[in-house]
């Protein structure tokens, strides 16, 4: 498969398809308009399960509508709650978790993700991530002048490199708030 590494969404979906196992438990931590949830559900081919979270009712409705219309499978649960509460819903090990940070596109709301809740949720997911599992985080700098992205970068660069490897993918010669991708790979079990 040919992938355009300069198109973050296309590259992100390519990585999802590479990292995903069909029978795994996965999380869309910020389901938004439902596009990542739909991609995940269809990529699992009905064998795995997806938990999709969002705090905004509008996002939940959009995701449910898209999945009902376009998903080939019924292998998901859409949850109207914050991703900081993943441990209330998921008791098994997770293969893949995805975050698409920022705000709901085309929304009238001024609600957006923030560094405190994102990092708190990330800490919980790191504990339930399977060995050799992945977390993909798409971060934007336009909505908050890079505050969340920078806090996330500072947190991730301090993760124990014997337990996790972290990659940062971004286009550096374009100055129009291009998204940035963080990839976390769990290398060893944690306590």
N, C-alpha and C positions, 0 to 999 in steps of 0.2 A: 504494500500500500504506500503510495506517495503522499507525503504530508507536508504542508507548508508550515515550517517551524516559525515563521514570522506572524502567522495568524494564531494568536494564543488559543482561541476557542477550538480551532481545528486540531492544534497540537495537543491541547487538553483532552479532547475526545479520543485522539489517537492513543494517548497514554492510558486513559481509562480502559480502552479495549485491550491494551497490552498487560495491564496490571490486574484486571478483573478475572476472577474465576467464576464459572457459571453457577456454582452451587454455594456461593459465599453470601455472607451478611454484609450489607453496605449501607452507608449513610450519605444522604445529601443534606448537609447541615444548614443550608440556606436555599431552599427550593425555589424561591422567587417565582418566575414565570413557568417553571416546570421543565425547561429544556434539558437540563442535566439529569433530572429524575427520569424523564422519558428515555434518554440515551442509555442510562444505566439499566432500566427495566428491560429494554429490548436487547441490550448486550448480554444480559444474563440468560436470555432465552427461556424464561419461565422457571428456571431451576434454583436461582438464588432469591434473596429477599432484600428489599430496599426500605429503609426508614427515611422519610423526607420531612424535614423540620422547617418551620418558619413562624415568626412571631406575628406576622401580619395576616389578617383574615383574607385580605385581597390576594395575597400570594398563595394561600392555601386553596382558595377557590379556583384561581388560574391553573394551579398545578393539577388539582383534581379533574378539572374540565379537560385539560390537555391529555392526561393519562387515560381518562375514560374514552376519549375520542381516538387517540393515536397509539396507545400502548397495545402491543400484541398479547400482553400477558397481564395477569392480575397478581403480580408478585411484589406488592408494595403496600405501605401504610403511610398516609400523609397525616402529619401530626401538627396541630396548631399549638406550638409551644417553642420555647427557646432551645437552641442547641446546647445550652448549658445544662439542660436536664436530660441529656442522652442516657445517662445511667438509670433513669427511672423507667425507660422503655426497652433498653437493649441489655440483655444479660449474657449474651454470647460474644465470642470473639468476632472482630470485624476485619474483613479483608481490605476494604477501601472506604475512605471517607473523603468527601469533597466539600470545599467551601468556595463560594463565589461572593467575595466581600463587597461592601458598599451599600447601595440602596436599590430598591425594586425599580427596574427600568420602566419608564412611562407611568410612574405612580404619582398620585397627588400627595402622597405622604412624605414627610421629611424624616422618616425613620430610616436609620442605616445601622450597619454593624459597627461595633466599637471595639477597641483593643482589649478592654477588660473582659468582656464576655467572650470574645473570640478566643483569647488565650486560656481562659478558664475552661471553655468547652474543649479546646485542643488538649489541655492537660488530661482531661477525663478520657478522651478518645485515645491518646497515646497509651493509656493503661489497658484498654480493651482491644487494642490493635493486635492482630495476629502477627506472629513471627513472619517476616518477609512481606507484611502488609504495607500499604501506602496511604498517605494523606496528600491530597492535591489542594492547594490553596491559590485561588486567583485573587490578587490584591490590586486595588486601584488607588491612585494618589489624588485624583481630581476632586473627590467629594469632601475631603478633610485635609487637604494639603500634605498628604503623606503620613499623617499622625498614626493611623492604624498600621499601615505598611511598615513604618519604621519601628514601632513597638513590636510587631511580629518578627521582623528581622532580628532585633536585639534579643528576643526570647529564643528564636530558633538557633542563632549562632552559639548559644550557650548549652544546647542539648549535648549530652554525653555522646561523643562520636564513636564510642564503642557500642552503644546501643542503637543509635539512629544516624543515618546519613541524610544530609539536607542539601538540596540543589536549589539554586535560585536562577530562574530563566527570565531574561528581560531583553528588550531591544533598547540599546543605549544611545543610539544616534537619532532618535526621533523625540521631539520635545512637545508632545501633545497628550500627556497623561496616558500612555499606553499601559495596558495591564501587565502585571508581573506574576509569574508563576513560581510557587514554592512547592517542592516535591520532597516529602519526608518518607524514608524507607526504614522500616524497623529491622535491624540487623541481629539483635539478641533479645531474649526475654528480659523483662524488667521484673522487679519484685512486686 
